[in-house]
Amino acid sequence: MVCMRIDIVTTLPEMISPVLDQSIIKRARDNGLVDIRVINLREYTFDKHKTTDDAPYGGGGGMVMKIEPIARAIEDLLQSIETANEEDTSDEQQPKSQPRIILTDPRGPQFNQETAKQWAQEKHLILLCGHYEGVDERVRKHLVTDEVSIGDYILTGGELPALIITDAITRLQPGALGDSDAPNKDTFAENLLEYPHYTRPRDFRGWIVPDILLCGHHAQIMRWRRWHQLHATRERRPDLFDSIELTKADRALIESEEPQAPLS
């Protein structure tokens, strides 16, 4: 099985690498489910100071990421892919795919679970971490295939967005999670917030776990969980709720009282 490959191009590899050696991402890498590589953009500079940014034409504050090292890094990655494709004789009939090249940028469309599902089907992603005041516009126009934002707020650079995207996509790879159906149960899997979770002890300071979760009646528990998903989404994320195609059972459930444990 050919695993998915993700290249993260960054000026701060030391910020990226430690996170990749933790939790689900580490296990997925160790099990050969995803090949994640950190590319140091400074290795594609030719000056002694390894400069990746410069002052903007036209004046103004801040610095702009230079196009030359970015172009060299991307072209080097594309060349390595082309070489690998030429050496791959597993299926000569299948066209060799080109990677999706993604720039993390606040002007891009917002990353969400649907985007994660779409990108998780790709064979190869190149994530380019933006920085400073942004990147030379020619990168956006001529080198990348996509731009993406993780939200309407300002970050120092694109390293955190790249890690978030990598995490979201890695956990969708088959076998990455212990429960094969876990991605379908997560919050946002169907544009619904997740239902409440409880564990031991049953009674903590008088805060009691709902009786229905201990009743042993699976169908009733599922009904209770669905009721909470629908109500939480309607109250907290009406934008998501409006996008849901409710079934007849959902419409009846959301108008009903909270399900209770059956009488013994």
ZAKOL-333167 format. One line per field, with one value per residue (C-alpha): x, y, z; chain; residue in three letters; residue number from 1. Coordinates in steps of 0.2 Angstrom, whole numbers. Example, Ala and Ser with C-alpha at 12.3 -4.5 7.8 and 13.67 -1.06 7.14 Angstrom:
REM residues 2
xx	62;68
yy	-22;-5
zz	39;36
mol	A;A
type	ALA;SER
seq	1;2
This chain:
REM residues 264
xx	0;7;4;0;14;14;28;28;39;44;57;54;57;61;43;35;45;42;23;25;33;17;1;-9;2;17;8;2;20;27;14;18;1;7;24;27;43;48;57;68;65;82;91;85;93;110;116;126;112;100;87;69;61;64;56;41;41;31;36;26;30;35;44;38;43;54;49;66;68;50;51;67;59;43;53;64;50;41;57;58;40;43;58;48;34;47;53;36;30;16;3;8;-10;-14;-9;3;-4;3;3;-9;2;-6;-2;-8;-14;-28;-35;-39;-55;-58;-52;-66;-70;-76;-59;-50;-60;-56;-38;-36;-40;-24;-8;3;1;14;10;19;19;16;25;28;17;14;22;27;11;19;19;0;-2;10;16;2;-14;-24;-24;-32;-35;-39;-49;-52;-38;-19;-5;13;16;8;16;2;-11;0;0;-18;-21;-9;-17;-35;-30;-19;-33;-43;-31;-37;-30;-24;-37;-41;-59;-61;-78;-71;-70;-88;-93;-83;-89;-92;-92;-110;-110;-117;-108;-104;-115;-110;-97;-96;-85;-81;-85;-104;-106;-94;-98;-116;-114;-123;-121;-137;-146;-150;-132;-132;-148;-140;-153;-143;-157;-162;-144;-142;-158;-152;-136;-144;-156;-141;-132;-147;-150;-132;-129;-145;-141;-122;-119;-135;-124;-121;-138;-145;-135;-141;-153;-165;-174;-192;-185;-173;-187;-198;-184;-179;-196;-197;-192;-175;-175;-175;-170;-184;-193;-187
yy	0;17;29;47;60;77;89;104;119;130;142;135;116;115;121;107;92;89;89;75;64;63;54;49;57;48;31;34;38;23;11;18;26;43;50;67;77;94;104;119;133;141;126;134;151;155;169;167;173;161;175;170;188;205;223;225;235;251;253;249;239;221;209;198;181;180;170;162;150;145;141;131;121;117;113;102;92;91;84;71;66;65;54;43;42;36;23;17;2;-4;2;9;12;24;42;49;62;79;85;98;114;123;140;144;162;172;177;158;149;142;125;113;95;94;101;88;74;80;82;66;57;65;55;70;87;101;113;130;140;158;171;189;201;187;180;187;188;178;163;164;167;154;141;135;126;131;144;140;149;141;156;174;179;183;171;174;161;146;133;130;130;117;106;108;103;88;82;83;74;61;55;52;39;21;13;29;28;12;13;12;21;35;48;46;49;65;82;90;73;76;95;91;94;79;73;74;61;55;42;36;41;41;54;68;81;77;79;64;55;54;38;34;31;17;9;-4;0;4;11;23;29;32;42;53;56;61;73;82;83;91;103;108;112;122;132;134;133;138;141;122;117;126;116;99;88;83;66;65;56;70;83;73;71;89;94;81;82;75;56;48;31;19;14;-2
zz	0;-5;10;8;8;16;14;26;19;33;40;57;56;74;78;67;70;89;86;72;85;96;98;83;70;77;77;59;53;63;55;37;35;31;26;33;29;35;22;28;17;21;13;-4;-1;-8;2;18;29;22;19;15;16;10;11;1;-15;-13;5;21;37;39;27;13;9;-6;-21;-26;-11;-12;-31;-28;-14;-24;-40;-30;-23;-40;-47;-34;-37;-56;-53;-41;-54;-67;-56;-51;-62;-51;-63;-79;-85;-70;-73;-60;-49;-46;-28;-21;-16;-2;4;22;21;29;12;8;11;28;32;38;39;22;16;27;19;2;4;14;-3;-11;-13;-10;-2;-1;13;12;28;26;37;40;30;18;2;-14;-24;-38;-27;-26;-44;-52;-39;-28;-32;-16;-2;15;31;48;55;56;67;65;68;68;54;45;55;67;53;44;59;61;43;45;60;53;37;46;57;42;34;35;51;59;73;84;80;61;62;73;60;56;74;77;79;61;53;48;53;70;86;97;111;129;136;154;163;181;194;192;206;208;221;218;199;193;176;167;171;153;150;162;158;145;132;117;106;120;123;104;104;119;110;94;104;112;95;87;101;104;86;84;100;98;79;70;54;54;59;44;32;39;30;44;43;48;64;68;66;78;90;91;95;109;127;132;132;149;155;154;169;177
mol	A;A;A;A;A;A;A;A;A;A;A;A;A;A;A;A;A;A;A;A;A;A;A;A;A;A;A;A;A;A;A;A;A;A;A;A;A;A;A;A;A;A;A;A;A;A;A;A;A;A;A;A;A;A;A;A;A;A;A;A;A;A;A;A;A;A;A;A;A;A;A;A;A;A;A;A;A;A;A;A;A;A;A;A;A;A;A;A;A;A;A;A;A;A;A;A;A;A;A;A;A;A;A;A;A;A;A;A;A;A;A;A;A;A;A;A;A;A;A;A;A;A;A;A;A;A;A;A;A;A;A;A;A;A;A;A;A;A;A;A;A;A;A;A;A;A;A;A;A;A;A;A;A;A;A;A;A;A;A;A;A;A;A;A;A;A;A;A;A;A;A;A;A;A;A;A;A;A;A;A;A;A;A;A;A;A;A;A;A;A;A;A;A;A;A;A;A;A;A;A;A;A;A;A;A;A;A;A;A;A;A;A;A;A;A;A;A;A;A;A;A;A;A;A;A;A;A;A;A;A;A;A;A;A;A;A;A;A;A;A;A;A;A;A;A;A;A;A;A;A;A;A;A;A;A;A;A;A;A;A;A;A;A;A
type	MET;VAL;CYS;MET;ARG;ILE;ASP;ILE;VAL;THR;THR;LEU;PRO;GLU;MET;ILE;SER;PRO;VAL;LEU;ASP;GLN;SER;ILE;ILE;LYS;ARG;ALA;ARG;ASP;ASN;GLY;LEU;VAL;ASP;ILE;ARG;VAL;ILE;ASN;LEU;ARG;GLU;TYR;THR;PHE;ASP;LYS;HIS;LYS;THR;THR;ASP;ASP;ALA;PRO;TYR;GLY;GLY;GLY;GLY;GLY;MET;VAL;MET;LYS;ILE;GLU;PRO;ILE;ALA;ARG;ALA;ILE;GLU;ASP;LEU;LEU;GLN;SER;ILE;GLU;THR;ALA;ASN;GLU;GLU;ASP;THR;SER;ASP;GLU;GLN;GLN;PRO;LYS;SER;GLN;PRO;ARG;ILE;ILE;LEU;THR;ASP;PRO;ARG;GLY;PRO;GLN;PHE;ASN;GLN;GLU;THR;ALA;LYS;GLN;TRP;ALA;GLN;GLU;LYS;HIS;LEU;ILE;LEU;LEU;CYS;GLY;HIS;TYR;GLU;GLY;VAL;ASP;GLU;ARG;VAL;ARG;LYS;HIS;LEU;VAL;THR;ASP;GLU;VAL;SER;ILE;GLY;ASP;TYR;ILE;LEU;THR;GLY;GLY;GLU;LEU;PRO;ALA;LEU;ILE;ILE;THR;ASP;ALA;ILE;THR;ARG;LEU;GLN;PRO;GLY;ALA;LEU;GLY;ASP;SER;ASP;ALA;PRO;ASN;LYS;ASP;THR;PHE;ALA;GLU;ASN;LEU;LEU;GLU;TYR;PRO;HIS;TYR;THR;ARG;PRO;ARG;ASP;PHE;ARG;GLY;TRP;ILE;VAL;PRO;ASP;ILE;LEU;LEU;CYS;GLY;HIS;HIS;ALA;GLN;ILE;MET;ARG;TRP;ARG;ARG;TRP;HIS;GLN;LEU;HIS;ALA;THR;ARG;GLU;ARG;ARG;PRO;ASP;LEU;PHE;ASP;SER;ILE;GLU;LEU;THR;LYS;ALA;ASP;ARG;ALA;LEU;ILE;GLU;SER;GLU;GLU;PRO;GLN;ALA;PRO;LEU;SER
seq	1;2;3;4;5;6;7;8;9;10;11;12;13;14;15;16;17;18;19;20;21;22;23;24;25;26;27;28;29;30;31;32;33;34;35;36;37;38;39;40;41;42;43;44;45;46;47;48;49;50;51;52;53;54;55;56;57;58;59;60;61;62;63;64;65;66;67;68;69;70;71;72;73;74;75;76;77;78;79;80;81;82;83;84;85;86;87;88;89;90;91;92;93;94;95;96;97;98;99;100;101;102;103;104;105;106;107;108;109;110;111;112;113;114;115;116;117;118;119;120;121;122;123;124;125;126;127;128;129;130;131;132;133;134;135;136;137;138;139;140;141;142;143;144;145;146;147;148;149;150;151;152;153;154;155;156;157;158;159;160;161;162;163;164;165;166;167;168;169;170;171;172;173;174;175;176;177;178;179;180;181;182;183;184;185;186;187;188;189;190;191;192;193;194;195;196;197;198;199;200;201;202;203;204;205;206;207;208;209;210;211;212;213;214;215;216;217;218;219;220;221;222;223;224;225;226;227;228;229;230;231;232;233;234;235;236;237;238;239;240;241;242;243;244;245;246;247;248;249;250;251;252;253;254;255;256;257;258;259;260;261;262;263;264
